Amino acid sequence: MSARTEKILKDDTYPARKYFDFFTPRAYTIMVVVVIVVVVVAVMIAVAVVAVVVAVVAVVVVVVVVAVVVVVVV
């Protein structure tokens, strides 16, 4: 830690002092939990989007195959 930062941390009258108070172990824990939750939700959304795309492609393929079979047979 730099001398300037230590001086700021010791000086309660320093305007930015309140911002240093945020960086506590509890705040870091909450931040880590929030980041993990956001990442998990983002991955779940990505998986859902991929599943929808795969389902749409599967339906299109089935429709095309059925159409080709109908055209060839009939």
The first five atom37 places (N, CA, C, CB, O) and aatype in JSON, in Angstrom:
{
  "aatype": [12, 15, 0, 1, 16, 6, 11, 9, 10, 11, 3, 3, 16, 18, 14, 0, 1, 11, 18, 13, 3, 13, 13, 16, 14, 1, 0, 18, 16, 9, 12, 19, 19, 19, 19, 9, 19, 19, 19, 19, 19, 0, 19, 12, 9, 0, 19, 0, 19, 19, 0, 19, 19, 19, 0, 19, 19, 0, 19, 19, 19, 19, 19, 19, 19, 19, 0, 19, 19, 19, 19, 19, 19, 19],
  "atom_mask": [
    [1, 1, 1, 1, 1],
    [1, 1, 1, 1, 1],
    [1, 1, 1, 1, 1],
    [1, 1, 1, 1, 1],
    [1, 1, 1, 1, 1],
    [1, 1, 1, 1, 1],
    [1, 1, 1, 1, 1],
    [1, 1, 1, 1, 1],
    [1, 1, 1, 1, 1],
    [1, 1, 1, 1, 1],
    [1, 1, 1, 1, 1],
    [1, 1, 1, 1, 1],
    [1, 1, 1, 1, 1],
    [1, 1, 1, 1, 1],
    [1, 1, 1, 1, 1],
    [1, 1, 1, 1, 1],
    [1, 1, 1, 1, 1],
    [1, 1, 1, 1, 1],
    [1, 1, 1, 1, 1],
    [1, 1, 1, 1, 1],
    [1, 1, 1, 1, 1],
    [1, 1, 1, 1, 1],
    [1, 1, 1, 1, 1],
    [1, 1, 1, 1, 1],
    [1, 1, 1, 1, 1],
    [1, 1, 1, 1, 1],
    [1, 1, 1, 1, 1],
    [1, 1, 1, 1, 1],
    [1, 1, 1, 1, 1],
    [1, 1, 1, 1, 1],
    [1, 1, 1, 1, 1],
    [1, 1, 1, 1, 1],
    [1, 1, 1, 1, 1],
    [1, 1, 1, 1, 1],
    [1, 1, 1, 1, 1],
    [1, 1, 1, 1, 1],
    [1, 1, 1, 1, 1],
    [1, 1, 1, 1, 1],
    [1, 1, 1, 1, 1],
    [1, 1, 1, 1, 1],
    [1, 1, 1, 1, 1],
    [1, 1, 1, 1, 1],
    [1, 1, 1, 1, 1],
    [1, 1, 1, 1, 1],
    [1, 1, 1, 1, 1],
    [1, 1, 1, 1, 1],
    [1, 1, 1, 1, 1],
    [1, 1, 1, 1, 1],
    [1, 1, 1, 1, 1],
    [1, 1, 1, 1, 1],
    [1, 1, 1, 1, 1],
    [1, 1, 1, 1, 1],
    [1, 1, 1, 1, 1],
    [1, 1, 1, 1, 1],
    [1, 1, 1, 1, 1],
    [1, 1, 1, 1, 1],
    [1, 1, 1, 1, 1],
    [1, 1, 1, 1, 1],
    [1, 1, 1, 1, 1],
    [1, 1, 1, 1, 1],
    [1, 1, 1, 1, 1],
    [1, 1, 1, 1, 1],
    [1, 1, 1, 1, 1],
    [1, 1, 1, 1, 1],
    [1, 1, 1, 1, 1],
    [1, 1, 1, 1, 1],
    [1, 1, 1, 1, 1],
    [1, 1, 1, 1, 1],
    [1, 1, 1, 1, 1],
    [1, 1, 1, 1, 1],
    [1, 1, 1, 1, 1],
    [1, 1, 1, 1, 1],
    [1, 1, 1, 1, 1],
    [1, 1, 1, 1, 1]
  ],
  "atom_positions": [
    [[0.86, -1.19, 0.0], [0.0, 0.0, 0.0], [0.89, 1.24, 0.0], [-0.97, 0.01, 1.24], [1.88, 1.3, 0.73]],
    [[0.55, 2.21, -0.81], [1.38, 3.41, -0.92], [1.17, 4.31, 0.3], [1.05, 4.18, -2.22], [0.18, 4.21, 1.02]],
    [[2.13, 5.19, 0.51], [2.07, 6.13, 1.63], [0.85, 7.04, 1.5], [3.35, 6.98, 1.71], [0.22, 7.39, 2.49]],
    [[0.53, 7.41, 0.26], [-0.63, 8.29, 0.01], [-1.92, 7.59, 0.42], [-0.69, 8.7, -1.5], [-2.79, 8.18, 1.05]],
    [[-2.04, 6.31, 0.05], [-3.24, 5.54, 0.4], [-3.36, 5.39, 1.91], [-3.23, 4.16, -0.27], [-4.44, 5.54, 2.47]],
    [[-2.23, 5.1, 2.57], [-2.24, 4.97, 4.03], [-2.68, 6.28, 4.68], [-0.85, 4.55, 4.56], [-3.45, 6.27, 5.64]],
    [[-2.17, 7.41, 4.16], [-2.53, 8.73, 4.69], [-4.04, 8.95, 4.54], [-1.73, 9.86, 3.97], [-4.71, 9.43, 5.46]],
    [[-4.57, 8.6, 3.36], [-6.01, 8.77, 3.11], [-6.82, 7.91, 4.08], [-6.36, 8.4, 1.63], [-7.81, 8.36, 4.64]],
    [[-6.37, 6.66, 4.26], [-7.1, 5.74, 5.14], [-7.12, 6.23, 6.59], [-6.49, 4.34, 5.07], [-8.09, 6.02, 7.31]],
    [[-6.02, 6.89, 7.01], [-5.94, 7.39, 8.4], [-6.72, 8.69, 8.58], [-4.48, 7.61, 8.8], [-7.18, 8.99, 9.68]],
    [[-6.88, 9.45, 7.49], [-7.51, 10.77, 7.58], [-9.03, 10.64, 7.36], [-6.89, 11.75, 6.53], [-9.48, 10.46, 6.23]],
    [[-9.8, 10.73, 8.44], [-11.26, 10.59, 8.37], [-11.93, 11.76, 7.66], [-11.84, 10.44, 9.76], [-13.08, 11.65, 7.23]],
    [[-11.22, 12.89, 7.54], [-11.82, 14.08, 6.92], [-11.66, 14.05, 5.4], [-11.19, 15.36, 7.5], [-12.24, 14.87, 4.7]],
    [[-10.85, 13.11, 4.89], [-10.6, 13.05, 3.45], [-11.9, 12.69, 2.73], [-9.47, 12.0, 3.12], [-12.57, 11.73, 3.11]],
    [[-12.28, 13.45, 1.67], [-13.59, 13.25, 1.01], [-13.79, 11.83, 0.46], [-13.75, 14.24, -0.13], [-14.9, 11.3, 0.5]],
    [[-12.71, 11.22, -0.04], [-12.85, 9.9, -0.67], [-12.78, 8.77, 0.35], [-11.76, 9.71, -1.73], [-12.88, 7.6, -0.01]],
    [[-12.63, 9.11, 1.63], [-12.48, 8.09, 2.68], [-13.64, 7.1, 2.67], [-12.37, 8.76, 4.05], [-13.44, 5.9, 2.85]],
    [[-14.86, 7.61, 2.46], [-16.05, 6.73, 2.5], [-15.99, 5.65, 1.43], [-17.33, 7.57, 2.33], [-16.57, 4.58, 1.59]],
    [[-15.29, 5.94, 0.32], [-15.19, 4.94, -0.75], [-14.26, 3.79, -0.34], [-14.68, 5.59, -2.04], [-14.46, 2.65, -0.76]],
    [[-13.26, 4.1, 0.48], [-12.35, 3.05, 0.93], [-13.05, 2.1, 1.9], [-11.11, 3.67, 1.6], [-12.7, 0.92, 1.99]],
    [[-14.05, 2.62, 2.61], [-14.76, 1.78, 3.58], [-15.54, 0.65, 2.9], [-15.72, 2.63, 4.41], [-15.85, -0.36, 3.53]],
    [[-15.84, 0.83, 1.61], [-16.62, -0.19, 0.9], [-15.82, -1.48, 0.75], [-17.05, 0.32, -0.49], [-16.38, -2.58, 0.78]],
    [[-14.5, -1.36, 0.6], [-13.67, -2.54, 0.3], [-13.37, -3.34, 1.56], [-12.36, -2.11, -0.38], [-12.24, -3.36, 2.05]],
    [[-14.39, -3.99, 2.07], [-14.24, -4.85, 3.25], [-14.38, -6.3, 2.8], [-15.32, -4.5, 4.36], [-14.87, -6.55, 1.7]],
    [[-13.94, -7.25, 3.62], [-14.08, -8.67, 3.23], [-15.53, -9.04, 2.91], [-13.56, -9.57, 4.35], [-15.79, -9.83, 2.01]],
    [[-16.47, -8.46, 3.65], [-17.89, -8.77, 3.41], [-18.34, -8.25, 2.04], [-18.78, -8.16, 4.53], [-19.07, -8.93, 1.32]],
    [[-17.89, -7.06, 1.7], [-18.24, -6.49, 0.39], [-17.66, -7.34, -0.73], [-17.72, -5.03, 0.27], [-18.31, -7.57, -1.75]],
    [[-16.41, -7.82, -0.54], [-15.81, -8.7, -1.54], [-16.59, -10.0, -1.67], [-14.34, -9.0, -1.19], [-16.81, -10.48, -2.78]],
    [[-17.02, -10.56, -0.54], [-17.8, -11.8, -0.56], [-19.1, -11.6, -1.32], [-18.1, -12.28, 0.88], [-19.47, -12.42, -2.17]],
    [[-19.8, -10.5, -1.03], [-21.06, -10.2, -1.72], [-20.8, -10.02, -3.22], [-21.73, -8.92, -1.13], [-21.57, -10.51, -4.05]],
    [[-19.7, -9.31, -3.55], [-19.36, -9.08, -4.94], [-19.1, -10.39, -5.68], [-18.14, -8.16, -5.05], [-19.55, -10.59, -6.8]],
    [[-18.35, -11.3, -5.01], [-18.03, -12.6, -5.61], [-19.31, -13.4, -5.84], [-17.05, -13.41, -4.71], [-19.49, -14.0, -6.9]],
    [[-20.21, -13.4, -4.84], [-21.47, -14.12, -4.97], [-22.3, -13.54, -6.12], [-22.28, -14.05, -3.65], [-22.86, -14.29, -6.92]],
    [[-22.37, -12.22, -6.21], [-23.13, -11.56, -7.29], [-22.54, -11.94, -8.65], [-23.12, -10.02, -7.11], [-23.28, -12.25, -9.58]],
    [[-21.22, -11.91, -8.76], [-20.56, -12.26, -10.03], [-20.87, -13.7, -10.4], [-19.02, -12.05, -9.93], [-21.18, -13.99, -11.56]],
    [[-20.79, -14.62, -9.42], [-21.09, -16.03, -9.69], [-22.53, -16.19, -10.15], [-20.83, -16.89, -8.43], [-22.79, -16.91, -11.12]],
    [[-23.47, -15.54, -9.48], [-24.88, -15.63, -9.85], [-25.09, -15.1, -11.27], [-25.77, -14.84, -8.84], [-25.79, -15.72, -12.07]],
    [[-24.48, -13.95, -11.57], [-24.63, -13.36, -12.91], [-24.07, -14.31, -13.97], [-23.91, -11.98, -12.98], [-24.69, -14.5, -15.02]],
    [[-22.91, -14.9, -13.7], [-22.3, -15.82, -14.67], [-23.19, -17.05, -14.87], [-20.88, -16.26, -14.2], [-23.42, -17.48, -16.0]],
    [[-23.71, -17.61, -13.76], [-24.58, -18.79, -13.85], [-25.83, -18.47, -14.66], [-24.98, -19.3, -12.44], [-26.23, -19.24, -15.54]],
    [[-26.45, -17.33, -14.37], [-27.66, -16.92, -15.11], [-27.33, -16.71, -16.59], [-28.27, -15.62, -14.5], [-28.1, -17.12, -17.46]],
    [[-26.21, -16.08, -16.88], [-25.8, -15.84, -18.27], [-25.61, -17.17, -19.0], [-24.5, -14.99, -18.33], [-26.02, -17.32, -20.15]],
    [[-24.97, -18.13, -18.34], [-24.75, -19.45, -18.95], [-26.09, -20.14, -19.19], [-23.83, -20.32, -18.06], [-26.29, -20.76, -20.23]],
    [[-27.0, -20.05, -18.21], [-28.32, -20.68, -18.37], [-29.07, -20.06, -19.55], [-29.15, -20.52, -17.07], [-29.7, -20.78, -20.33]],
    [[-29.0, -18.74, -19.69], [-29.67, -18.06, -20.81], [-29.04, -18.51, -22.13], [-29.58, -16.52, -20.66], [-29.75, -18.78, -23.11]],
    [[-27.71, -18.59, -22.15], [-27.01, -19.02, -23.37], [-27.42, -20.44, -23.75], [-25.47, -18.94, -23.18], [-27.66, -20.73, -24.93]],
    [[-27.5, -21.34, -22.77], [-27.9, -22.73, -23.02], [-29.34, -22.76, -23.55], [-27.78, -23.59, -21.72], [-29.64, -23.5, -24.48]],
    [[-30.22, -21.95, -22.96], [-31.61, -21.9, -23.41], [-31.7, -21.41, -24.85], [-32.44, -20.99, -22.49], [-32.45, -21.96, -25.66]],
    [[-30.92, -20.37, -25.18], [-30.92, -19.84, -26.55], [-30.44, -20.91, -27.54], [-30.02, -18.57, -26.64], [-31.04, -21.1, -28.59]],
    [[-29.36, -21.59, -27.18], [-28.83, -22.66, -28.04], [-29.87, -23.76, -28.21], [-27.52, -23.23, -27.44], [-30.05, -24.27, -29.32]],
    [[-30.55, -24.12, -27.13], [-31.58, -25.17, -27.2], [-32.71, -24.76, -28.14], [-32.16, -25.46, -25.79], [-33.19, -25.57, -28.94]],
    [[-33.13, -23.51, -28.06], [-34.19, -23.01, -28.95], [-33.73, -23.06, -30.41], [-34.59, -21.55, -28.56], [-34.47, -23.5, -31.28]],
    [[-32.5, -22.61, -30.67], [-31.96, -22.61, -32.03], [-31.9, -24.05, -32.56], [-30.54, -21.96, -32.07], [-32.29, -24.3, -33.7]],
    [[-31.42, -24.98, -31.74], [-31.33, -26.39, -32.15], [-32.73, -26.93, -32.44], [-30.64, -27.24, -31.05], [-32.92, -27.64, -33.43]],
    [[-33.7, -26.59, -31.6], [-35.07, -27.06, -31.81], [-35.64, -26.51, -33.11], [-35.97, -26.64, -30.63], [-36.27, -27.25, -33.87]],
    [[-35.42, -25.24, -33.39], [-35.92, -24.62, -34.63], [-35.27, -25.28, -35.84], [-35.63, -23.09, -34.63], [-35.95, -25.61, -36.82]],
    [[-33.96, -25.48, -35.78], [-33.24, -26.13, -36.89], [-33.78, -27.55, -37.09], [-31.7, -26.16, -36.61], [-33.98, -27.98, -38.22]],
    [[-34.02, -28.28, -36.0], [-34.54, -29.64, -36.09], [-35.91, -29.65, -36.77], [-34.64, -30.28, -34.69], [-36.18, -30.49, -37.62]],
    [[-36.77, -28.72, -36.39], [-38.1, -28.63, -36.99], [-37.98, -28.32, -38.48], [-38.96, -27.54, -36.28], [-38.67, -28.94, -39.3]],
    [[-37.12, -27.38, -38.85], [-36.93, -27.03, -40.27], [-36.43, -28.25, -41.04], [-35.92, -25.85, -40.41], [-36.92, -28.53, -42.14]],
    [[-35.46, -28.97, -40.48], [-34.91, -30.17, -41.15], [-36.02, -31.2, -41.35], [-33.74, -30.78, -40.33], [-36.14, -31.76, -42.44]],
    [[-36.82, -31.46, -40.33], [-37.91, -32.44, -40.43], [-38.89, -32.01, -41.51], [-38.63, -32.6, -39.07], [-39.31, -32.83, -42.33]],
    [[-39.28, -30.73, -41.53], [-40.22, -30.23, -42.53], [-39.65, -30.4, -43.94], [-40.55, -28.74, -42.27], [-40.36, -30.85, -44.84]],
    [[-38.37, -30.06, -44.13], [-37.73, -30.18, -45.44], [-37.67, -31.65, -45.87], [-36.3, -29.58, -45.41], [-37.98, -31.96, -47.02]],
    [[-37.29, -32.55, -44.96], [-37.21, -33.98, -45.27], [-38.6, -34.51, -45.65], [-36.65, -34.78, -44.07], [-38.73, -35.22, -46.65]],
    [[-39.62, -34.16, -44.88], [-40.99, -34.6, -45.17], [-41.43, -34.07, -46.55], [-41.97, -34.12, -44.05], [-42.04, -34.8, -47.33]],
    [[-41.13, -32.82, -46.83], [-41.5, -32.21, -48.11], [-40.81, -32.94, -49.27], [-41.13, -30.71, -48.14], [-41.45, -33.23, -50.28]],
    [[-39.52, -33.24, -49.12], [-38.77, -33.95, -50.17], [-39.36, -35.34, -50.37], [-37.27, -34.04, -49.8], [-39.55, -35.76, -51.51]],
    [[-39.65, -36.06, -49.28], [-40.22, -37.4, -49.37], [-41.58, -37.34, -50.08], [-40.38, -38.02, -47.94], [-41.87, -38.16, -50.96]],
    [[-42.41, -36.38, -49.71], [-43.75, -36.23, -50.32], [-43.6, -35.96, -51.82], [-44.55, -35.08, -49.63], [-44.3, -36.55, -52.64]],
    [[-42.67, -35.04, -52.18], [-42.47, -34.69, -53.59], [-41.97, -35.9, -54.37], [-41.48, -33.52, -53.72], [-42.44, -36.16, -55.48]],
    [[-41.02, -36.65, -53.82], [-40.42, -37.8, -54.51], [-41.43, -38.93, -54.63], [-39.15, -38.29, -53.76], [-41.56, -39.52, -55.7]],
    [[-42.15, -39.24, -53.56], [-43.1, -40.35, -53.55], [-44.33, -40.01, -54.39], [-43.51, -40.7, -52.11], [-44.8, -40.84, -55.17]],
    [[-44.86, -38.81, -54.23], [-46.08, -38.41, -54.95], [-45.69, -37.81, -56.28], [-46.94, -37.4, -54.13], [-46.56, -37.4, -57.05]]
  ]
}
